Amino acid sequence: MKVPAMRILYVTDTALPEVNGVTTVLAMMRRGLERRGHAVQLVAPRYGDEPEEPGVARHPSVQLPGYAQSRLALPFGGTVRRVVADFGPDLVHVVTEGILGRIGRAEAVRRGLPLVTSFHTDFPRYAARYLGEWAVGPVRGYLRRFHGAALLTQTPSETTRAELESLGIPRAVVWGRGVDSSFFTPARRSESRRAALGAEGRTLVLHVSRLAVEKDVDTLVAALQQSRAALGDAAVYVVAGDGPKAAEVRAGLPFARHLGFLARAELADLYSDSDLFVFPSPTETCGLVVLEAMASGLPVVSSDRGGVLENMREGRNGRLVPAGDAARFADVITELVRDPFERGVMGQAARAFAVARDWSSELDALEPMYAGAIAARRRSHRGATTELASVPRP
């Protein structure tokens, strides 16, 4: 059933040109909804001198300490209020829990607009890694208050949804675990590009992520060092990404090719040119890069923690390793490099799994979610009781 056209406002503390899982999903949401006839407006931080873009309002920001690529929105200025007044949204979707997210949430509540929120980032585990266990309780309390006003809180895995419910966020729903399997595809593979990376006749082992503490890059470095010691020149190692731990990763892996952040097309090429994907992060709510790697035909060696588990089928599309166990990661990498037949079988299964998670099905689910939230808010204004925790996925 076709959903009537809606006017959707997104408020986010991170957006393109910054590259991460949140900005990737947000860009797909915006582009997909616009193609389906909906009006979409975005409020996001200003990163520098990016040109004016229709449908995007930039809010003043400063560089986030320790993260050169990220911005911290300033807690003043009327950007959100002005956009809400001018755009007249049917629904406000607050994508992040930062300063801009708080402003957007407050404005939606003040005006009585339907509010949807997202939980993309496992802040309690981030807090434990960066600040210590003492910080976990206050962060959980903040998240409970922040998302409590939402009609729906989207999160990309059943694992994370269950954690949110245990946290006291009852209207959490699973959404946002799709991948563009026509863009990320083995068909992009190029032997000439592989040769340029030194992978001709060798296995290319790839890691893609933000290089930061929460991604457990220490385990990554140790695992690749140990597998290199076992494999010698049989494998080529490539790391794509940047972040506060990038210098340490480069120093620990001098034998690897370090490519930094890549444009989406370059990244899709790199996935397809690779043979094995390694991802030790234990703090993912979904692990979008894992789905991108799978869509590109790569078996995945992953941590056994977090939302990434919902993409992994042990022994079928990859291998699961206890989080933080660098020696076991190294053993599994070594085994798969030495077994091209097993890699090939797993890679085919990974591709089939990812195709079933194509982005179009996520958009099919998103439209009725939004329409249901808008209708529920209208009913509540007429005195009806709102209950959206069990919004069905088509």
ABEGO torsion letter per residue (X at the ends): XBBBBBBBBBBBABBOABBBAAAAAAAAAAAAAAAAGBBBBBBBBBAEABBBBBGBBBBBBBBBBGBAABBBBBABEAAAAAAAAAAGBABBBBABABAAAAAAAAAAAAAGBBBBBBBABBAAAAAAAAAEAAAAAAAAAAAAAAAAABABBBBABAAAAAAAAAAGBAABBBBGABBBAAABBAAABBAAAAAAAGABGBBBBBBBBBBBAAAGAAAAAAAAAAAAAAAEAABBBBBBEBEAAAAAAAAABAABBBAEBBBAAAAAAAAAABABBBBABAABAAGAAAAAAAAAGBBBBBBABEAAAAABBBGAAEBBBBBGBAAAAAAAAAAAAABAAAAAAAAAAAAAAAAAABAAAAAAAAAAAAAAAAAAAAAAAAGBBBBAAABBBX
